[in-house]
Amino acid sequence: MQLLPKVGGSVPNYDFVKTLKLPVVTTGIGYPGGNAHAPDENIRIDLYLKGAKHISRIIHAFGQT
């Protein structure tokens, strides 16, 4: 697994971490050729489905704790 620092986006991570003192974990489903935020931004369907399964496993794991 590769962990990358959060960049860009419009989610309220700062409020959760600094104000509410809660940890934040984010995950993405992009790929290098996806041209994020460009006019020709795209996502591969196979990666979208893998990402959905990955996120569901994370949510399930949180439910087990």
Backbone as XML, in Angstrom:
<?xml version="1.0"?>
<chain id="A" units="angstrom">
  <residue number="1" name="MET">
    <atom name="N" x="0.842" y="-1.171" z="0.000"/>
    <atom name="CA" x="0.000" y="0.000" z="0.000"/>
    <atom name="C" x="0.887" y="1.234" z="0.000"/>
  </residue>
  <residue number="2" name="GLN">
    <atom name="N" x="0.514" y="2.221" z="-0.784"/>
    <atom name="CA" x="1.257" y="3.469" z="-0.835"/>
    <atom name="C" x="0.442" y="4.556" z="-0.139"/>
  </residue>
  <residue number="3" name="LEU">
    <atom name="N" x="1.065" y="5.257" z="0.801"/>
    <atom name="CA" x="0.397" y="6.344" z="1.507"/>
    <atom name="C" x="0.941" y="7.672" z="1.003"/>
  </residue>
  <residue number="4" name="LEU">
    <atom name="N" x="0.046" y="8.561" z="0.645"/>
    <atom name="CA" x="0.448" y="9.869" z="0.145"/>
    <atom name="C" x="-0.201" y="10.953" z="0.990"/>
  </residue>
  <residue number="5" name="PRO">
    <atom name="N" x="0.502" y="12.046" z="1.219"/>
    <atom name="CA" x="-0.127" y="13.136" z="1.973"/>
    <atom name="C" x="-1.298" y="13.713" z="1.201"/>
  </residue>
  <residue number="6" name="LYS">
    <atom name="N" x="-2.300" y="14.163" z="1.904"/>
    <atom name="CA" x="-3.491" y="14.743" z="1.285"/>
    <atom name="C" x="-3.148" y="16.072" z="0.645"/>
  </residue>
  <residue number="7" name="VAL">
    <atom name="N" x="-3.557" y="16.229" z="-0.589"/>
    <atom name="CA" x="-3.356" y="17.490" z="-1.291"/>
    <atom name="C" x="-4.663" y="17.862" z="-1.986"/>
  </residue>
  <residue number="8" name="GLY">
    <atom name="N" x="-4.914" y="19.157" z="-2.064"/>
    <atom name="CA" x="-6.111" y="19.624" z="-2.759"/>
    <atom name="C" x="-7.391" y="19.121" z="-2.130"/>
  </residue>
  <residue number="9" name="GLY">
    <atom name="N" x="-8.432" y="19.063" z="-2.901"/>
    <atom name="CA" x="-9.710" y="18.565" z="-2.427"/>
    <atom name="C" x="-10.512" y="19.621" z="-1.696"/>
  </residue>
  <residue number="10" name="SER">
    <atom name="N" x="-11.741" y="19.271" z="-1.366"/>
    <atom name="CA" x="-12.611" y="20.231" z="-0.691"/>
    <atom name="C" x="-13.287" y="19.621" z="0.529"/>
  </residue>
  <residue number="11" name="VAL">
    <atom name="N" x="-12.670" y="18.606" z="1.091"/>
    <atom name="CA" x="-13.249" y="17.975" z="2.275"/>
    <atom name="C" x="-12.784" y="18.716" z="3.525"/>
  </residue>
  <residue number="12" name="PRO">
    <atom name="N" x="-13.560" y="18.676" z="4.602"/>
    <atom name="CA" x="-13.235" y="19.461" z="5.811"/>
    <atom name="C" x="-12.253" y="18.774" z="6.747"/>
  </residue>
  <residue number="13" name="ASN">
    <atom name="N" x="-11.132" y="18.255" z="6.222"/>
    <atom name="CA" x="-10.168" y="17.553" z="7.063"/>
    <atom name="C" x="-9.666" y="18.423" z="8.209"/>
  </residue>
  <residue number="14" name="TYR">
    <atom name="N" x="-9.362" y="19.665" z="7.930"/>
    <atom name="CA" x="-8.802" y="20.546" z="8.955"/>
    <atom name="C" x="-9.739" y="20.638" z="10.162"/>
  </residue>
  <residue number="15" name="ASP">
    <atom name="N" x="-11.026" y="20.815" z="9.920"/>
    <atom name="CA" x="-11.983" y="20.929" z="11.025"/>
    <atom name="C" x="-12.035" y="19.666" z="11.865"/>
  </residue>
  <residue number="16" name="PHE">
    <atom name="N" x="-12.002" y="18.513" z="11.229"/>
    <atom name="CA" x="-12.034" y="17.265" z="11.987"/>
    <atom name="C" x="-10.779" y="17.079" z="12.829"/>
  </residue>
  <residue number="17" name="VAL">
    <atom name="N" x="-9.621" y="17.371" z="12.249"/>
    <atom name="CA" x="-8.353" y="17.139" z="12.946"/>
    <atom name="C" x="-8.081" y="18.207" z="14.004"/>
  </residue>
  <residue number="18" name="LYS">
    <atom name="N" x="-8.167" y="19.457" z="13.644"/>
    <atom name="CA" x="-7.789" y="20.545" z="14.553"/>
    <atom name="C" x="-8.881" y="20.925" z="15.536"/>
  </residue>
  <residue number="19" name="THR">
    <atom name="N" x="-10.113" y="20.998" z="15.080"/>
    <atom name="CA" x="-11.201" y="21.443" z="15.948"/>
    <atom name="C" x="-11.788" y="20.298" z="16.768"/>
  </residue>
  <residue number="20" name="LEU">
    <atom name="N" x="-12.109" y="19.202" z="16.096"/>
    <atom name="CA" x="-12.756" y="18.077" z="16.781"/>
    <atom name="C" x="-11.766" y="17.063" z="17.339"/>
  </residue>
  <residue number="21" name="LYS">
    <atom name="N" x="-10.477" y="17.211" z="16.990"/>
    <atom name="CA" x="-9.420" y="16.304" z="17.472"/>
    <atom name="C" x="-9.697" y="14.848" z="17.076"/>
  </residue>
  <residue number="22" name="LEU">
    <atom name="N" x="-10.192" y="14.653" z="15.851"/>
    <atom name="CA" x="-10.483" y="13.324" z="15.339"/>
    <atom name="C" x="-9.493" y="12.967" z="14.232"/>
  </residue>
  <residue number="23" name="PRO">
    <atom name="N" x="-9.080" y="11.715" z="14.162"/>
    <atom name="CA" x="-8.188" y="11.321" z="13.064"/>
    <atom name="C" x="-8.968" y="11.269" z="11.747"/>
  </residue>
  <residue number="24" name="VAL">
    <atom name="N" x="-8.270" y="11.483" z="10.657"/>
    <atom name="CA" x="-8.885" y="11.455" z="9.327"/>
    <atom name="C" x="-8.094" y="10.510" z="8.437"/>
  </residue>
  <residue number="25" name="VAL">
    <atom name="N" x="-8.807" y="9.673" z="7.725"/>
    <atom name="CA" x="-8.207" y="8.794" z="6.728"/>
    <atom name="C" x="-8.938" y="9.057" z="5.423"/>
  </residue>
  <residue number="26" name="THR">
    <atom name="N" x="-8.181" y="9.301" z="4.358"/>
    <atom name="CA" x="-8.810" y="9.485" z="3.055"/>
    <atom name="C" x="-8.249" y="8.460" z="2.085"/>
  </residue>
  <residue number="27" name="THR">
    <atom name="N" x="-9.017" y="8.145" z="1.096"/>
    <atom name="CA" x="-8.587" y="7.204" z="0.076"/>
    <atom name="C" x="-9.097" y="7.681" z="-1.270"/>
  </residue>
  <residue number="28" name="GLY">
    <atom name="N" x="-8.345" y="7.432" z="-2.291"/>
    <atom name="CA" x="-8.744" y="7.850" z="-3.625"/>
    <atom name="C" x="-8.743" y="6.698" z="-4.588"/>
  </residue>
  <residue number="29" name="ILE">
    <atom name="N" x="-9.348" y="6.917" z="-5.739"/>
    <atom name="CA" x="-9.411" y="5.858" z="-6.738"/>
    <atom name="C" x="-8.852" y="6.326" z="-8.073"/>
  </residue>
  <residue number="30" name="GLY">
    <atom name="N" x="-8.084" y="7.389" z="-8.060"/>
    <atom name="CA" x="-7.514" y="7.896" z="-9.295"/>
    <atom name="C" x="-6.298" y="7.094" z="-9.737"/>
  </residue>
  <residue number="31" name="TYR">
    <atom name="N" x="-5.777" y="7.449" z="-10.895"/>
    <atom name="CA" x="-4.562" y="6.834" z="-11.411"/>
    <atom name="C" x="-3.783" y="7.903" z="-12.169"/>
  </residue>
  <residue number="32" name="PRO">
    <atom name="N" x="-2.504" y="7.716" z="-12.417"/>
    <atom name="CA" x="-1.688" y="8.776" z="-13.015"/>
    <atom name="C" x="-2.221" y="9.319" z="-14.341"/>
  </residue>
  <residue number="33" name="GLY">
    <atom name="N" x="-2.864" y="8.502" z="-15.142"/>
    <atom name="CA" x="-3.386" y="8.964" z="-16.429"/>
    <atom name="C" x="-4.783" y="9.546" z="-16.348"/>
  </residue>
  <residue number="34" name="GLY">
    <atom name="N" x="-5.308" y="9.732" z="-15.129"/>
    <atom name="CA" x="-6.675" y="10.210" z="-14.951"/>
    <atom name="C" x="-6.870" y="11.696" z="-15.168"/>
  </residue>
  <residue number="35" name="ASN">
    <atom name="N" x="-5.768" y="12.456" z="-15.234"/>
    <atom name="CA" x="-5.828" y="13.901" z="-15.452"/>
    <atom name="C" x="-6.756" y="14.605" z="-14.463"/>
  </residue>
  <residue number="36" name="ALA">
    <atom name="N" x="-6.536" y="14.373" z="-13.187"/>
    <atom name="CA" x="-7.410" y="14.917" z="-12.142"/>
    <atom name="C" x="-7.626" y="16.419" z="-12.302"/>
  </residue>
  <residue number="37" name="HIS">
    <atom name="N" x="-8.872" y="16.820" z="-12.255"/>
    <atom name="CA" x="-9.323" y="18.220" z="-12.310"/>
    <atom name="C" x="-9.040" y="18.906" z="-13.642"/>
  </residue>
  <residue number="38" name="ALA">
    <atom name="N" x="-8.683" y="18.144" z="-14.656"/>
    <atom name="CA" x="-8.478" y="18.698" z="-15.993"/>
    <atom name="C" x="-9.774" y="18.540" z="-16.798"/>
  </residue>
  <residue number="39" name="PRO">
    <atom name="N" x="-9.906" y="19.237" z="-17.900"/>
    <atom name="CA" x="-11.125" y="19.089" z="-18.717"/>
    <atom name="C" x="-11.365" y="17.658" z="-19.195"/>
  </residue>
  <residue number="40" name="ASP">
    <atom name="N" x="-10.292" y="16.885" z="-19.341"/>
    <atom name="CA" x="-10.448" y="15.497" z="-19.781"/>
    <atom name="C" x="-10.228" y="14.499" z="-18.641"/>
  </residue>
  <residue number="41" name="GLU">
    <atom name="N" x="-10.592" y="14.914" z="-17.420"/>
    <atom name="CA" x="-10.471" y="14.022" z="-16.258"/>
    <atom name="C" x="-11.241" y="12.735" z="-16.523"/>
  </residue>
  <residue number="42" name="ASN">
    <atom name="N" x="-10.668" y="11.610" z="-16.083"/>
    <atom name="CA" x="-11.328" y="10.322" z="-16.317"/>
    <atom name="C" x="-10.935" y="9.330" z="-15.242"/>
  </residue>
  <residue number="43" name="ILE">
    <atom name="N" x="-11.675" y="8.256" z="-15.158"/>
    <atom name="CA" x="-11.373" y="7.159" z="-14.239"/>
    <atom name="C" x="-11.685" y="5.856" z="-14.964"/>
  </residue>
  <residue number="44" name="ARG">
    <atom name="N" x="-10.853" y="4.874" z="-14.749"/>
    <atom name="CA" x="-11.093" y="3.562" z="-15.340"/>
    <atom name="C" x="-12.152" y="2.843" z="-14.513"/>
  </residue>
  <residue number="45" name="ILE">
    <atom name="N" x="-13.078" y="2.184" z="-15.184"/>
    <atom name="CA" x="-14.166" y="1.476" z="-14.495"/>
    <atom name="C" x="-13.617" y="0.392" z="-13.572"/>
  </residue>
  <residue number="46" name="ASP">
    <atom name="N" x="-12.587" y="-0.344" z="-14.001"/>
    <atom name="CA" x="-12.041" y="-1.404" z="-13.154"/>
    <atom name="C" x="-11.471" y="-0.829" z="-11.858"/>
  </residue>
  <residue number="47" name="LEU">
    <atom name="N" x="-10.830" y="0.348" z="-11.943"/>
    <atom name="CA" x="-10.294" y="0.972" z="-10.729"/>
    <atom name="C" x="-11.402" y="1.545" z="-9.859"/>
  </residue>
  <residue number="48" name="TYR">
    <atom name="N" x="-12.464" y="2.043" z="-10.476"/>
    <atom name="CA" x="-13.614" y="2.531" z="-9.716"/>
    <atom name="C" x="-14.214" y="1.393" z="-8.882"/>
  </residue>
  <residue number="49" name="LEU">
    <atom name="N" x="-14.387" y="0.237" z="-9.487"/>
    <atom name="CA" x="-14.958" y="-0.908" z="-8.776"/>
    <atom name="C" x="-14.020" y="-1.405" z="-7.674"/>
  </residue>
  <residue number="50" name="LYS">
    <atom name="N" x="-12.715" y="-1.464" z="-7.958"/>
    <atom name="CA" x="-11.751" y="-1.859" z="-6.930"/>
    <atom name="C" x="-11.753" y="-0.849" z="-5.780"/>
  </residue>
  <residue number="51" name="GLY">
    <atom name="N" x="-11.853" y="0.428" z="-6.110"/>
    <atom name="CA" x="-11.899" y="1.466" z="-5.082"/>
    <atom name="C" x="-13.128" y="1.340" z="-4.209"/>
  </residue>
  <residue number="52" name="ALA">
    <atom name="N" x="-14.269" y="1.054" z="-4.813"/>
    <atom name="CA" x="-15.508" y="0.885" z="-4.046"/>
    <atom name="C" x="-15.383" y="-0.293" z="-3.080"/>
  </residue>
  <residue number="53" name="LYS">
    <atom name="N" x="-14.794" y="-1.382" z="-3.529"/>
    <atom name="CA" x="-14.588" y="-2.544" z="-2.651"/>
    <atom name="C" x="-13.615" y="-2.206" z="-1.530"/>
  </residue>
  <residue number="54" name="HIS">
    <atom name="N" x="-12.570" y="-1.476" z="-1.858"/>
    <atom name="CA" x="-11.579" y="-1.080" z="-0.852"/>
    <atom name="C" x="-12.222" y="-0.210" z="0.231"/>
  </residue>
  <residue number="55" name="ILE">
    <atom name="N" x="-12.997" y="0.771" z="-0.175"/>
    <atom name="CA" x="-13.668" y="1.655" z="0.782"/>
    <atom name="C" x="-14.665" y="0.872" z="1.625"/>
  </residue>
  <residue number="56" name="SER">
    <atom name="N" x="-15.375" y="-0.074" z="1.027"/>
    <atom name="CA" x="-16.321" y="-0.876" z="1.808"/>
    <atom name="C" x="-15.595" y="-1.723" z="2.854"/>
  </residue>
  <residue number="57" name="ARG">
    <atom name="N" x="-14.392" y="-2.214" z="2.522"/>
    <atom name="CA" x="-13.616" y="-2.982" z="3.518"/>
    <atom name="C" x="-13.171" y="-2.085" z="4.671"/>
  </residue>
  <residue number="58" name="ILE">
    <atom name="N" x="-12.797" y="-0.846" z="4.362"/>
    <atom name="CA" x="-12.408" y="0.090" z="5.422"/>
    <atom name="C" x="-13.588" y="0.369" z="6.339"/>
  </residue>
  <residue number="59" name="ILE">
    <atom name="N" x="-14.745" y="0.643" z="5.769"/>
    <atom name="CA" x="-15.939" y="0.915" z="6.579"/>
    <atom name="C" x="-16.293" y="-0.297" z="7.423"/>
  </residue>
  <residue number="60" name="HIS">
    <atom name="N" x="-16.211" y="-1.478" z="6.833"/>
    <atom name="CA" x="-16.492" y="-2.704" z="7.592"/>
    <atom name="C" x="-15.509" y="-2.866" z="8.752"/>
  </residue>
  <residue number="61" name="ALA">
    <atom name="N" x="-14.229" y="-2.602" z="8.509"/>
    <atom name="CA" x="-13.215" y="-2.736" z="9.560"/>
    <atom name="C" x="-13.493" y="-1.752" z="10.706"/>
  </residue>
  <residue number="62" name="PHE">
    <atom name="N" x="-13.880" y="-0.531" z="10.387"/>
    <atom name="CA" x="-14.232" y="0.426" z="11.441"/>
    <atom name="C" x="-15.419" y="-0.074" z="12.257"/>
  </residue>
  <residue number="63" name="GLY">
    <atom name="N" x="-16.350" y="-0.757" z="11.610"/>
    <atom name="CA" x="-17.512" y="-1.299" z="12.309"/>
    <atom name="C" x="-17.165" y="-2.441" z="13.248"/>
  </residue>
  <residue number="64" name="GLN">
    <atom name="N" x="-16.036" y="-3.091" z="13.019"/>
    <atom name="CA" x="-15.617" y="-4.219" z="13.845"/>
    <atom name="C" x="-14.882" y="-3.783" z="15.114"/>
  </residue>
  <residue number="65" name="THR">
    <atom name="N" x="-14.462" y="-2.521" z="15.172"/>
    <atom name="CA" x="-13.696" y="-2.077" z="16.337"/>
    <atom name="C" x="-14.582" y="-1.576" z="17.437"/>
  </residue>
</chain>
